[in-house]
Amino acid sequence: MTGCLFGTDGIRGLAGAFPLDETTLVKLGHNIGSLAANSKVIIGRDTRQSGATIEKQLARGLAKKARVYSCGVIPTPGLAFLTRKLGFKFGIMISASHNPFHDNGIKIFNHRGEKISNVLENKISARLKSVQKTDTGKTKITSINPSPEYMEFLQANGRGLMPGKTTIALDCANGAASLIAPELFRRLGLNIRTSHARPNGKNINAGCGSTYPQTLSKLVLAEKADLGVAFDGDADRAIFADTEGQILTGDHALYVMAHYLRHQEPRFNCRVVGTVMTNLGLETALAAQGMRLIRSGVGDSQVYRQMKKYGAILGGEPSGHIILKHMHSSGDGMLTALFFIKALEFFGWSSLDVRRQLPLYPQQIINIPVHHKKDLAGWKTLVYAQKEFTEKYGSEARLLIRYSGTEPLIRIMMEARDMGIIENKMPFFTSLIQNEIGA
């Protein structure tokens, strides 16, 4: 075992293989239980078939030092909410987010419902390496019903929406949102058309959800909906589609919400946290309205840290992770959807108006599978080519090359006022990387 087990969003891998094998999971549970100091730990999971087995293996290690509770299938933000609300020392979410069913992962939350720090992640990883054998306790898992408190929280933040005014197409990704989102929207009197809300353990994110926007586009057009909403497998992110089936990203959501907060929320300090992937068009549009975009590294945990540093209450990623810090300690797809709809109603905007309000710069992202991760800072040919690109195009274009924190991929993101720049330059960088480290 080498390095830190944690990537940009917890531990992730193939279910049953390291680091999600039985031995490692029992050790992980034991280490978290030791940190909990005989306190309560709650576990939740999404709908993938490996979740229940992983829960039992973690609980075997946890039970030696902690009291273990399970809330079963729940969205990641629901688990974070219950961790804080019900006084648990840690919350452990079993999910691989938008990945296919055969993957899984572990996300750990502290007693405030925040993802644990990098320091604690490194500490847990180091302790796992040093432990050869782990004694386990008598496994006792106490089940609790997660629905009342979390549903009440969501309903409270959805009050004031106009019942029946808008037809909304929901894509629940056959994930954790399937058990809550349709009922939530019905309770609020919203007119919904639901799809991909029949999880069977293997169909989570299968051609649906936020990573398959084309599915949402088709759904909106087929249902003649006013707005489309797609969640990912653990429902901590949401993307949207307008009535013409055009996708609205997390950048569009941040734009709409920033304007709403500026009118409605005294705690909003006109600072919005995005990431290095956030579109230049959003930064320009916010600046024109006297608001500042602050960029963080990729990952909602990095966004959250920057929000705390700058006192921001709004932050997020183009992928649809949106954090409303004055409401929740975690990105929440359903809360995002409710807030987005509420903002549109406040301004009297249709979904089509959002694209008109925020013209984004053309952007292309290419994911290249890699057989090994070469040090990018020491790759002289690539460094020189990036420097030359930046010097030539200045503020007219951006280039970002980074490894995925959850998959064996390298991502090339290029964005420019003129699509011709991307068409001219992207093939060079793609070819350079594929020839050197492409799988």
C-alpha positions in Angstrom: 0.0 0.0 0.0 1.5 3.3 -1.0 0.5 7.0 -0.7 -2.9 8.3 0.4 -5.9 6.2 -0.3 -8.1 9.3 -0.8 -8.6 11.0 -4.2 -10.5 14.2 -4.9 -13.7 12.7 -3.6 -12.9 10.1 -1.0 -11.7 6.5 -1.7 -12.8 5.0 -4.9 -12.2 1.8 -6.8 -13.6 -1.5 -8.1 -15.8 -3.2 -5.5 -14.0 -6.2 -4.0 -10.6 -5.1 -5.1 -8.1 -3.0 -3.1 -8.8 -0.6 -1.5 -12.4 -1.9 -1.3 -11.4 -5.5 -0.4 -12.6 -7.0 2.8 -9.3 -6.8 4.7 -8.8 -3.1 3.9 -12.4 -2.2 4.7 -12.3 -3.9 8.1 -9.0 -2.0 8.9 -10.6 1.2 7.7 -13.6 0.7 9.9 -11.4 0.0 12.9 -9.3 3.1 12.3 -12.4 5.3 12.0 -13.9 3.7 15.1 -10.7 4.4 17.0 -11.0 8.1 16.0 -14.6 8.1 17.1 -13.6 7.4 20.7 -16.6 5.2 21.6 -19.0 7.6 19.9 -21.7 7.0 17.3 -20.9 6.5 13.6 -23.6 6.5 10.9 -23.3 4.7 7.5 -25.3 5.3 4.4 -25.1 4.0 0.8 -26.4 4.5 -2.7 -28.2 1.9 -4.7 -25.3 -0.1 -6.2 -25.3 -3.8 -5.3 -22.0 -3.9 -3.5 -23.1 -1.3 -0.9 -24.6 -3.6 1.6 -21.5 -5.9 1.7 -19.2 -3.0 2.1 -21.3 -1.6 4.9 -21.1 -4.9 6.8 -17.3 -5.1 6.3 -16.8 -1.5 7.6 -19.1 -2.2 10.5 -17.0 -5.2 11.6 -14.1 -2.9 12.1 -16.1 0.0 13.5 -17.9 -2.1 16.1 -14.7 -2.6 18.2 -14.6 1.0 19.2 -17.8 2.7 18.0 -21.6 2.4 18.1 -22.7 1.7 14.5 -25.9 3.0 12.9 -27.2 2.5 9.4 -29.7 4.7 7.5 -29.6 2.4 4.4 -30.0 4.0 1.0 -29.7 7.7 1.1 -28.2 10.6 -0.9 -24.8 11.7 0.2 -26.1 15.1 1.3 -28.7 13.3 3.3 -26.0 11.4 5.1 -24.1 14.6 5.7 -27.2 16.3 7.0 -28.0 13.4 9.5 -24.5 13.3 10.7 -24.7 16.9 11.8 -28.4 16.9 12.8 -28.4 13.8 15.0 -25.0 14.2 16.6 -22.8 11.5 15.0 -19.0 11.7 15.4 -18.6 10.6 11.8 -20.7 9.8 8.8 -19.6 7.3 6.2 -21.1 7.3 2.8 -20.7 4.3 0.5 -20.9 5.6 -3.0 -18.9 6.0 -6.2 -21.0 9.0 -7.2 -21.4 9.0 -11.0 -19.3 5.9 -11.7 -20.8 2.6 -13.0 -22.3 0.1 -10.6 -19.2 -2.2 -10.4 -17.2 0.7 -8.8 -17.8 1.9 -5.3 -16.2 4.3 -2.8 -16.1 5.8 0.7 -16.7 9.4 1.7 -16.2 10.4 5.3 -17.9 13.3 7.0 -17.0 14.9 10.4 -19.5 15.8 13.1 -20.3 19.1 11.3 -21.4 17.2 8.2 -18.3 18.4 6.3 -15.9 16.1 4.4 -12.9 15.3 6.6 -9.7 17.3 6.0 -6.7 16.2 3.9 -4.7 15.9 7.1 -7.1 13.4 8.6 -7.3 11.5 5.3 -3.5 11.2 5.3 -3.6 10.1 8.9 -6.1 7.3 8.2 -4.1 6.2 5.2 -0.9 6.1 7.2 -2.5 4.1 10.0 -3.9 1.6 7.5 -0.4 0.9 6.2 1.0 0.3 9.7 -1.7 -2.1 10.9 -1.1 -5.8 10.0 -4.0 -7.4 11.8 -7.2 -6.0 13.2 -9.4 -7.3 15.9 -13.1 -6.9 15.3 -15.9 -6.4 17.7 -19.3 -8.0 17.8 -21.1 -6.4 14.9 -24.3 -4.7 15.9 -25.8 -2.2 13.4 -28.8 -0.1 14.6 -31.1 0.9 11.7 -32.6 4.3 11.6 -35.2 5.8 9.2 -33.5 8.7 7.4 -36.5 10.1 5.6 -38.3 12.3 8.1 -35.6 14.7 9.1 -34.0 15.0 5.7 -37.3 15.2 3.8 -38.5 17.9 6.2 -35.3 19.9 5.6 -35.8 19.7 1.8 -39.5 20.5 2.0 -38.8 23.6 4.2 -36.4 24.9 1.6 -38.8 24.3 -1.2 -41.8 26.1 0.3 -42.9 29.1 -1.8 -42.6 27.4 -5.1 -45.6 27.9 -7.4 -47.5 24.5 -7.5 -48.2 23.2 -11.0 -46.7 26.2 -12.8 -43.7 24.4 -14.4 -43.5 20.9 -15.9 -40.2 19.3 -14.7 -38.5 16.2 -16.1 -36.6 14.4 -13.5 -33.8 11.9 -14.2 -32.9 10.1 -10.9 -30.0 8.1 -12.4 -31.4 4.9 -10.8 -29.6 6.1 -7.7 -30.2 7.4 -4.3 -32.5 10.3 -5.5 -35.0 7.7 -6.7 -36.3 7.1 -3.2 -36.7 10.8 -2.3 -36.8 13.2 -5.2 -40.2 12.2 -6.9 -42.0 12.2 -3.5 -40.4 15.5 -2.5 -41.4 17.3 -5.7 -44.9 15.8 -5.5 -45.3 17.1 -1.9 -44.3 20.5 -3.1 -47.1 20.4 -5.7 -44.7 20.5 -8.7 -45.7 18.9 -12.0 -43.1 16.2 -12.6 -42.2 13.5 -15.2 -39.9 11.0 -13.6 -37.5 8.6 -15.3 -34.7 6.3 -14.2 -36.0 5.9 -10.7 -36.2 2.1 -10.5 -32.8 1.0 -9.1 -31.9 -2.7 -9.3 -28.3 -2.5 -8.0 -26.7 -2.6 -11.5 -28.4 0.2 -13.4 -27.2 3.2 -11.4 -25.8 5.8 -13.8 -26.3 3.4 -16.7 -26.9 5.7 -19.7 -28.7 8.1 -17.4 -28.1 10.8 -14.8 -26.0 13.9 -14.8 -23.1 12.3 -16.7 -25.4 11.4 -19.7 -26.9 14.8 -20.4 -28.1 13.6 -23.8 -30.6 11.4 -22.0 -32.0 14.4 -20.1 -32.2 16.4 -23.4 -34.3 13.6 -25.0 -36.5 13.3 -21.9 -37.3 17.1 -21.8 -38.2 17.1 -25.5 -40.3 13.9 -25.3 -42.3 15.2 -22.3 -42.5 18.8 -23.6 -41.2 19.9 -20.2 -40.3 23.4 -19.2 -37.1 22.3 -17.4 -35.1 19.1 -17.0 -33.1 18.1 -13.9 -30.7 15.1 -13.7 -29.0 13.9 -10.6 -25.9 11.6 -10.2 -25.9 8.3 -8.4 -25.6 9.7 -4.9 -27.6 12.9 -5.7 -25.0 15.4 -4.5 -25.0 17.1 -7.9 -27.6 18.3 -10.4 -27.5 19.5 -14.0 -30.4 21.1 -15.9 -31.8 21.3 -19.4 -33.9 24.1 -20.9 -37.1 23.5 -22.7 -35.2 23.0 -26.0 -33.1 20.3 -24.5 -30.0 22.4 -24.3 -27.9 21.6 -21.2 -27.4 24.1 -18.4 -24.3 23.3 -16.4 -23.3 24.1 -12.8 -21.9 27.4 -14.1 -25.4 28.4 -15.2 -26.7 27.4 -11.8 -24.1 29.5 -10.0 -25.0 32.5 -12.2 -28.7 32.3 -11.5 -28.2 31.6 -7.8 -25.7 34.4 -7.4 -28.2 36.9 -8.7 -31.0 35.5 -6.5 -28.8 35.7 -3.4 -27.8 39.2 -4.2 -31.4 40.2 -4.0 -32.6 37.9 -1.2 -29.8 37.0 1.2 -28.0 39.6 3.4 -25.2 37.1 4.1 -24.2 37.0 0.5 -20.9 38.9 0.1 -20.8 38.9 -3.7 -18.1 36.2 -3.7 -18.7 33.0 -5.6 -16.3 30.1 -5.5 -15.7 28.1 -8.6 -12.9 25.8 -9.8 -10.1 25.9 -12.3 -12.7 24.3 -14.6 -15.2 27.1 -14.3 -16.0 28.9 -17.6 -14.5 32.3 -18.2 -17.9 33.4 -19.4 -19.2 33.1 -15.8 -16.2 35.0 -14.4 -16.8 37.8 -16.9 -20.5 37.9 -16.3 -20.2 38.0 -12.5 -17.5 40.7 -12.7 -19.8 42.9 -14.8 -22.4 42.7 -12.0 -19.9 43.6 -9.3 -19.4 40.0 -8.1 -16.1 38.1 -7.8 -15.3 34.6 -8.9 -12.7 32.8 -6.7 -11.2 29.7 -8.2 -10.2 26.5 -6.2 -8.8 23.2 -7.2 -11.2 20.5 -8.6 -13.4 18.8 -6.1 -16.3 20.0 -3.9 -14.2 19.6 -0.8 -11.7 22.1 -2.2 -14.5 24.4 -3.2 -15.9 24.2 0.4 -12.5 25.1 1.9 -12.2 28.2 -0.2 -15.8 29.2 0.7 -14.8 29.0 4.4 -11.7 31.0 3.7 -13.4 33.8 1.9 -16.7 33.8 3.7 -18.6 32.8 0.6 -22.0 31.1 0.9 -22.2 30.0 -2.8 -19.8 27.8 -4.6 -19.7 24.9 -7.0 -18.4 23.1 -10.1 -19.5 22.9 -13.7 -20.4 19.2 -13.1 -23.3 20.4 -10.9 -21.9 20.2 -7.4 -23.4 23.3 -5.9 -22.9 24.3 -2.2 -25.3 26.7 -0.5 -23.2 27.0 2.7 -25.8 29.0 4.7 -28.2 26.0 4.2 -26.0 22.9 4.1 -22.5 21.7 4.6 -22.5 19.6 1.4 -23.4 19.9 -2.2 -27.0 18.7 -2.6 -28.6 18.0 -6.0 -32.2 18.2 -4.8 -31.6 21.4 -2.8 -29.8 22.8 -5.8 -32.8 22.0 -8.0 -35.3 23.6 -5.6 -33.2 26.7 -5.3 -32.7 27.0 -9.0 -36.4 26.8 -9.7 -37.1 29.3 -6.9 -34.7 31.7 -8.5 -36.2 31.4 -11.9 -39.7 32.1 -10.5 -38.3 35.1 -8.5 -37.0 36.7 -11.7 -39.8 35.5 -14.0 -37.2 33.8 -16.2 -37.9 30.7 -18.3 -35.2 28.0 -18.7 -34.4 29.5 -22.1 -33.6 32.9 -20.5 -30.7 31.4 -18.5 -28.6 30.7 -21.6 -29.4 34.2 -23.0 -28.4 35.7 -19.7 -25.1 33.8 -19.5 -23.3 33.1 -22.8 -20.5 30.7 -22.0 -17.2 30.6 -23.9 -16.8 27.6 -26.2 -15.1 24.8 -24.2 -13.9 21.3 -25.0 -12.8 18.7 -22.6 -11.1 15.5 -23.7 -10.5 12.6 -21.4 -7.6 10.3 -22.3 -7.1 6.9 -20.5 -3.4 6.6 -19.4 -1.3 3.6 -18.5 0.8 5.6 -16.0 0.8 9.1 -14.5 3.9 11.0 -15.7 4.9 14.1 -13.6 3.3 16.9 -15.6 5.5 19.6 -14.0 8.6 17.8 -15.2 7.4 17.1 -18.7 9.4 19.7 -20.5 7.7 19.4 -23.9 4.3 19.8 -22.4 5.3 22.6 -20.1 6.8 24.6 -23.0 3.7 24.0 -25.2 1.4 25.2 -22.4 3.5 28.3 -21.8 3.5 29.1 -25.5 -0.3 28.7 -25.6 -0.8 31.1 -22.6 1.6 33.7 -24.0 -0.1 33.7 -27.4 -3.7 33.8 -26.4 -3.6 35.6 -23.0 -7.0 36.2 -21.5 -8.7 35.1 -24.7 -8.3 31.4 -24.0 -7.4 29.0 -21.2 -5.8 25.6 -21.2 -5.9 23.2 -18.2 -4.3 19.7 -18.2 -4.8 17.6 -15.1 -5.1 14.0 -13.9 -8.5 12.7 -12.7 -8.6 12.1 -9.0 -11.0 9.2 -9.3 -10.2 7.5 -12.6 -7.0 6.6 -14.6 -7.6 9.5 -17.0 -5.9 12.7 -17.9 -8.2 15.6 -18.8 -7.5 18.3 -21.3 -9.7 21.4 -21.0 -9.5 24.2 -23.5 -11.7 27.2 -23.6 -11.6 30.3 -25.8 -13.7 33.2 -27.1 -13.1 31.9 -30.6 -13.9 28.2 -31.2 -11.3 28.3 -34.0 -8.5 28.4 -31.4 -9.8 25.2 -29.8 -10.2 23.5 -33.2 -6.6 24.5 -34.1 -4.8 23.7 -30.9 -6.6 20.8 -29.2 -5.4 18.1 -31.7 -1.8 19.0 -30.9 -2.1 18.5 -27.1 -4.3 15.4 -27.5 -1.7 13.8 -29.8 1.2 14.8 -27.6 -0.3 13.1 -24.5 -1.8 10.1 -26.2 1.6 9.2 -27.8 3.5 9.5 -24.6 1.2 8.0 -21.9 -2.0 7.1 -23.5 -3.3 3.6 -22.6 
